[in-house]
Amino acid sequence: MGHMNREILKNQMQLEEVNQELLTTDDPTTQKVLQLLAECLWEESKELLLQKKRLQREPWMNSEAYNEYLLSHQLKLLRSRP
């Protein structure tokens, strides 16, 4: 669970950095890229929080094999993004 909390915190910090950068840039292309990055980070944050809730409800899911499955699923989701 500690690893999950670190990932959530790291993700939130990255999202905050992207949002700060978005507020300070005037370049439309950079804004669009930052918006897409922020959307990806937001979706990842939601998924991590859902996983954390599932693990809290169902501790049996905290096995190494299940964690590997979740990571591979996340990678597939990230790679499928345009």
MODELLER restraints for C-alpha pairs under 7 A, 6 or more apart:
rsr = mdl.restraints
at = mdl.atoms
rsr.add(forms.Gaussian(group=physical.xy_distance, feature=features.Distance(at['CA:4:A'], at['CA:52:A']), mean=6.79, stdev=0.5))
rsr.add(forms.Gaussian(group=physical.xy_distance, feature=features.Distance(at['CA:8:A'], at['CA:45:A']), mean=6.30, stdev=0.5))
rsr.add(forms.Gaussian(group=physical.xy_distance, feature=features.Distance(at['CA:8:A'], at['CA:48:A']), mean=6.45, stdev=0.5))
rsr.add(forms.Gaussian(group=physical.xy_distance, feature=features.Distance(at['CA:11:A'], at['CA:41:A']), mean=6.54, stdev=0.5))
rsr.add(forms.Gaussian(group=physical.xy_distance, feature=features.Distance(at['CA:11:A'], at['CA:45:A']), mean=6.38, stdev=0.5))
rsr.add(forms.Gaussian(group=physical.xy_distance, feature=features.Distance(at['CA:15:A'], at['CA:38:A']), mean=5.93, stdev=0.5))
rsr.add(forms.Gaussian(group=physical.xy_distance, feature=features.Distance(at['CA:15:A'], at['CA:41:A']), mean=6.09, stdev=0.5))
rsr.add(forms.Gaussian(group=physical.xy_distance, feature=features.Distance(at['CA:18:A'], at['CA:34:A']), mean=6.30, stdev=0.5))
rsr.add(forms.Gaussian(group=physical.xy_distance, feature=features.Distance(at['CA:18:A'], at['CA:38:A']), mean=6.34, stdev=0.5))
rsr.add(forms.Gaussian(group=physical.xy_distance, feature=features.Distance(at['CA:22:A'], at['CA:31:A']), mean=5.94, stdev=0.5))
rsr.add(forms.Gaussian(group=physical.xy_distance, feature=features.Distance(at['CA:22:A'], at['CA:34:A']), mean=6.24, stdev=0.5))
rsr.add(forms.Gaussian(group=physical.xy_distance, feature=features.Distance(at['CA:25:A'], at['CA:31:A']), mean=6.75, stdev=0.5))
rsr.add(forms.Gaussian(group=physical.xy_distance, feature=features.Distance(at['CA:55:A'], at['CA:61:A']), mean=5.82, stdev=0.5))
rsr.add(forms.Gaussian(group=physical.xy_distance, feature=features.Distance(at['CA:55:A'], at['CA:62:A']), mean=6.20, stdev=0.5))
